[in-house]
Amino acid sequence: MKKQTIKVFTLLAIAGSLATGCKLLKDVTYEATPNPLEMHGDSVRVTVDITFPEKGIHKKAAAEIVPMIGNTALKSIRVQGEKATGNGEAIQYKAGGKVTYEDMVAYTPDMENADFNITGKIYKGEKEKGEIEATKIADATIITPYLVVKDFKVVLAKDEFRRVTQESTMTVINYDKGRDAVKSTELRDDDVKAFGEFLIEAQANPKIELTKINVVGFASPEGEIDKNNGLSGDRAKTAVAAAIKIAKQSENDAASEEGMYAPSGSGEDFPGFERELNADTEMNDSDKQLVLRILKTESNPATREQKMRDLGKSFTYLDRNIFPKLRRAEIGINYDLTGFSDEELKANSVSNPDTLNLEELLFCATLYTDLNEQLRIYKIAETRFPDDYRTTNNVGAVLYMMNKVSEAKAKFEKANGIKDNPISKNNLGAVAGVEGDRNKASELLGQAGGAGSEVDYNKGIIAIQDGNYGDAVTLLGSDASFNKGLAQVLNGSASSAAGTVDGSDDAESGQGYYLKAVAAARQDKLADVVSNLKSAISKDGSYKEKAAKDREFIKYFENASFTAVAN
């Protein structure tokens, strides 16, 4: 609100000694800023300029001045003449002078509709000579910051659901030493049979789409290196031919096409050799370490193989038990798998929730706007996946949105115990804000960076409550909201507030119209004050009583247009 000042001359009524009091103190003026007084950050700060005219205070007089907001006394100030004793502010008798008084007190509800008065006592020497009659110098108190809506926002932890996922399956064909022919016995192995069964399923299932089949041939690390390089490539080719044959038998169109395959030879498989050797449980560790040392230190293939052959029994063991596993071709099918549709997810969440994985459950909950349905699904997810903080956090978020704040708080604490995370910290900050613990809310929100835009919005509410209106305007972001409009009013941008409220969900709510009336009053737009108050009162009759005593409208208290609405 535009700050106003008012000068009020004191009327000094001094009990029992009027004449004496007037000789000691006269014609003093008081100017209070702001007027009306204003509450910010739960406190009322006042400034009073006390002006003494020429010969306004007797040389040996003193005044103990006590400002009062309603029945609440502020700190006193002692002002004294140039020859008076004591520690007061000295005023020259002939020249007069001015003293500026400042104080801040905690706001209490009785200050809303109160007068800001000056009272006190007059002394000469040590003797009390009279009283300063209680004199109103300003009105109290504008409390517009208390219009803030404590709609602290919680965050739902996001799912990682993908409708289409990239999947793969692997089949291995093993070969005899030095050979690239696919043995008939290999085609009867379980994994090769599973390969054919998968192709049958893929042909029948529209949700499976083959993208590429990579076939890589390998050779064991013994023999001539050039020969093994060629052998690994040949094994890839024969594996492709075997796969195509199986695909045609399975009547899978995509896998029957040679262009679906990408064959390659990988040569001697030293990484696979090291992996199989480490996994082996029969060979003793000292022999293993010797073989591994040869592998890692000898770069020449021929020398490396000879050193391994020189190991005697250890090499024989490798040749019988390790090398055969390396003579192979790997057939890797890459495919896109399309998951459940939205309707299938919903149906399964009711009839068969065990068919849904964690990400599907978290996503499925977002398909509902009904909080009860969301809660049902998140509770299923929490039961099945209790080690993932997101499930418990999201149960809490829905409970919070259902105004079950204490239950929500317990869930947020549990979620953050599972994993310390910024989302649950924001949500605990929101609970603290609702509970009125601003310090705790600020601390928690300060640890919630990265949780989402909700964090800044929540900080914006705290900033309004703390009286930091510029910060609040920034924190509340670009989205229109009631609180953003309120922050603009309090930050001196009343002209922007109405547009902000009109773009928000409160465009036609009682509180929205009331705030627009306040903004209009700060711009001296009486017609808009009246029209918005009429709309506010039509939505909520309690605004009539509030407006009648709200110091935002004090300049209109005697205006017929205003009183017709508010009285």
GUGU-766405 format. One record per residue (C-alpha): x, y, z. Coordinates in steps of 0.1 Angstrom, whole numbers, plus 2048, in hexadecimal, padded with zeros to 3 digits. Example, Ala and Ser with C-alpha at 12.3 -4.5 7.8 and 13.67 -1.06 7.14 Angstrom:
! GUGU-766405
87B7D384E;8897F5847;
***
This chain:
! GUGU-766405
800800800;80C8237F9;81A830819;80784D829;811865844;7FD87985B;805895874;7F1897893;7F68B18AE;7F58A58D1;7DA8B18E9;7EC8B190B;7D48AA928;7E98A8947;7D689B965;7D68B4982;7EF8CD973;7E48D7950;7F58F8951;8168EA95D;8168CF941;80F8E8926;82D8FC931;8448DD930;8398CE90F;8248DE8F4;81C8DC8CF;82E8BB8C9;8258AA8A8;82788589F;82A87687C;826851879;83383D85B;82282984C;7FF833853;7EC81C856;806806867;80F7E6855;8167C285F;8337B184D;843790857;82C78E876;8397AF883;82F7D4882;84B7ED87D;843811885;856832880;84A852891;85A87488C;8558898AC;8598AE8A5;85E8C88C0;8588EC8B5;86C90A8C2;86890A8E8;8548EA8E6;8648D9904;86F8EA924;8948EA92A;8918D4949;8738BF93E;87389B931;858886920;856860921;843859901;8328378FC;82482D8DA;8078158DC;7F77FF8C2;7D57F88D1;7DD7EB8F4;8017E18EB;81C7F88F7;83B7FC8E2;85C8068F1;85D829900;8738468F6;87F86190E;882884900;88F8A0916;8988C5917;8BB8D1913;8C18D5939;8AD8B6945;8C0899954;8BE876947;8C6862927;8AA86F910;8AD87F8EE;8B58A48F5;8A18BF8E4;8AD8E38E3;8958FB8F3;8979178DB;89E9048BB;8878E68C1;88F8C68AE;8838A58A1;8888818AE;881862899;8738458AC;87482189E;8688008AC;85B7DE8A0;8437C88B3;8337A68AD;8117A989D;7F379D8B2;7D079A8A5;7C37B78BA;7D97CE8A6;7C57C9886;7A97E288F;7BC7FA8A6;7C981D8AA;7ED8268AC;7EF83E8CA;8098528DC;808855902;82185A91E;82B86F93C;83B892940;85689895A;8688B6969;8878A997A;87D88998B;859893990;83D88897A;82A8A796F;80F899959;80488093F;804881919;7E087A911;7DD85C8F9;7DB86B8D7;7D58588B6;7F085F89C;7E9842883;7D382587C;7DC800880;7E17E886F;7E37DC84B;7E77B684C;7E47AD827;801795828;7EB77E83C;7D677981D;7F1760812;7E373E809;7F8723819;7F270B7FC;8156FC7FE;81A6E47E2;8276C07E4;8396AD7C9;83168B7BB;8506777B3;85167078E;84F64F77E;868642763;84D63174F;85362C72A;83761F714;8506106FC;87060170A;88F5F36F9;8935CF702;8AB5B36F8;8AF58E6FA;8CE5786F5;8D45566E6;8F65446E4;90152A6CB;9215176D4;9395096BB;9544ED6BA;9784F76BB;98350769A;96050268A;94551967E;92A500677;90B50168D;9064DF69D;8E34D069D;8E64CA6C2;8EA4EF6C8;8C94F66B7;8B84E06D1;8C64F36EE;8AD505705;8B95286FD;8B65226D7;8935136DC;88A5326F0;8975476D3;87E5376BC;86253A6D6;86955F6DA;8675646B4;8455536B4;8385696D0;8475886C0;83558169F;81457D6B1;81859B6C9;8135BD6B9;8245CD6D7;8465BD6CE;8595CC6B1;87B5BE6A8;8945DA6A0;8B55C869A;8C55A66A0;8EA5A96A8;8FF5896A3;9225896B0;93B56C6AB;9575646C3;97654E6C3;9895406E1;9AC54F6E7;9C15336DA;9CD52B6B7;9D754469B;9C95666A0;9C156D67C;9AF54C679;99B553698;99157568B;98356566B;97454967F;960560696;952572677;948551667;937546687;922566686;91755E663;90D53A66A;8FA546689;8E755F673;8DE54365B;8D252D679;8BE54A687;8AD551666;8A452C663;89552C686;88254D67E;87253E65F;86851F672;85953768C;84854B670;85756B67D;85858265F;87059D66C;88A583679;888570658;89758E645;8BD58E642;8BD5B4645;8B15B2669;8D35A3673;8F45B467A;91059967B;9335A0687;95258D692;9625966B3;9825816B0;9925716CE;97C5786ED;995582708;97B59671C;96557771C;982561725;98A576744;96657774E;96255174C;98354B75D;97956177A;95755077D;96652D77D;96651C79F;97C4FD797;99D50C78D;9B25177AB;9B853C7B0;9DE53C7AC;9DA52C789;9BF545780;9D556278A;9F2554775;9DC551756;9CD57475C;9F0582760;9FA57473E;9DB58372F;9E15A673C;A075A8738;A0E596717;A025AA6F9;A105936DE;9F45796D5;A0C55E6CC;A225626EA;A03565700;9F55446F3;A165326F7;A1A53D71B;9F7530722;9FF50F712;A1E50D727;A0850C745;A024E773E;9E44D9752;9D64FC757;9D5501731;9C54DF72D;9AA4E9747;9A450A733;9A14F7713;9874DF721;9734F6737;97751B72D;97F51D709;96050A6FD;94A52470C;95B53F6F7;95652D6D6;93453C6CF;91D5556BE;90656B6D1;8E45746C1;8D65936D1;8B359D6C8;8AB5C26CE;8865CB6CE;86E5E66D8;8545DB6F1;8345F06F4;8255EE717;8025F0723;7EB60B717;7DC62472F;7BC610731;7CE5EF736;7E35FF752;7C360B763;7B25EA760;7D05D676D;7D45EE78A;7B25E2796;7B05BD78B;7D55B2789;7ED5CC798;8095B379B;80D5B4775;8185D8778;83C5E1780;8465FF795;848619779;82760D76B;81661178C;824634792;81963E76F;7F762E772;7EF644791;7F466377C;7D8658764;7BF66077F;7B368178C;7A06717A8;7B66737C7;7A76537D5;7B163F7B6;7D464F7B7;7D86457DC;7CC6217D4;7E761C7BA;80362D7CD;7FB6177EB;7FE5F87D5;81F6057C9;82B60C7EC;8215E97F7;8335D87DA;8515EF7D8;8575FC7FB;87C6037F5;87561E7DB;86F63F7EC;85964B7D0;83C6347D9;83A63F7FE;8406647F4;8236637DC;80C6537F5;81467080B;80F68A7EF;7EC67D7E9;7E467C80E;7F06A0810;7D96AA7F3;7BC699806;7C56B0824;7D1693839;7F06A6842;7FC692860;7F967184D;80B68182F;82768D846;82E66A853;83165E82F;848679825;85F672842;85F64D83A;866654815;88366B81E;890650836;890637819;8A564F804;8AE67380D;89F6867F0;8956AA7E7;8716A07DE;868694801;87B6B1810;8656C97FD;8466B6808;8516B782C;8576DC828;8346E081B;8276CE83A;83C6E4850;82E70383E;80A6F7843;8126F1868;81F71486C;84370C872;853724859;87771E865;8756F9860;8636FD83F;87E715833;8996FC83E;8896DF82C;8816F280C;8A66FE80C;8AF6D9809;8966D17ED;8A86E07CF;8A06CE7AF;87F6BF7BB;86B6D67A4;85B6F87A0;8456F17BF;8646F87D5;86671C7C9;8417217CC;8427147F0;86072B7F7;84B7477E9;830742803;84A74381E;85976380F;837774811;833769836;85677683D;84F79782C;86879280F;85079B7F4;8697A17D8;87777E7DD;8537707DE;84B77F7BC;86976E7AD;86474D7BF;83F74A7B6;84A748792;838751772;81873E778;7FB753783;7EF74C7A6;7DE75E7C3;7FE75E7D7;81176D7BA;7F77897B7;7FA78F7DD;8207917DB;81D7AA7BF;8057C07D4;81C7BE7F2;83B7C57DD;82C7E67CF;81F7D87AE;7F97DB7B5;7F37E3790;8007C0786;7ED7AD7A0;7CA7AD791;7D679E771;7E9783784;7CA77A798;7B577A778;7CC761769;7CB74A787;7B3731795;7A774C7AD;79A764791;77776079D;77B7557C1;77376A7E0;79776E7EA;7A17767C6;7877927C4;79179F7E6;7B67A17DD;7AC7B47BD;7997CC7D3;7B87D27E8;7CD7D77C9;7B47F17BC;7B48037DE;7DA8077DC;7D58177BA;7B882E7C5;79F81D7AE;77F81F7C2;7688117A7;77E7F17A5;7807EF7CB;75A7EF7CD;7537D77B0;76D7BE7BC;7617BF7E0;73D7B97D4;74979A7C2;75E78E7DF;7417927F8;7297807E0;7417637E0;748764806;73477A81D;75077B837;763794821;7497AF829;7537B084D;7787AE844;7767CB82C;7647E1845;7837E185C;79F7DA843;7B77F8844;7BE7F281F;79D80481A;79F81E836;79F83B81D;77C830812;76D829834;758849831;75084480C;72C83C804;7348247E7;74C8107FE;73581081C;718804807;72C7E5800;7407DF820;7277EB83B;
***
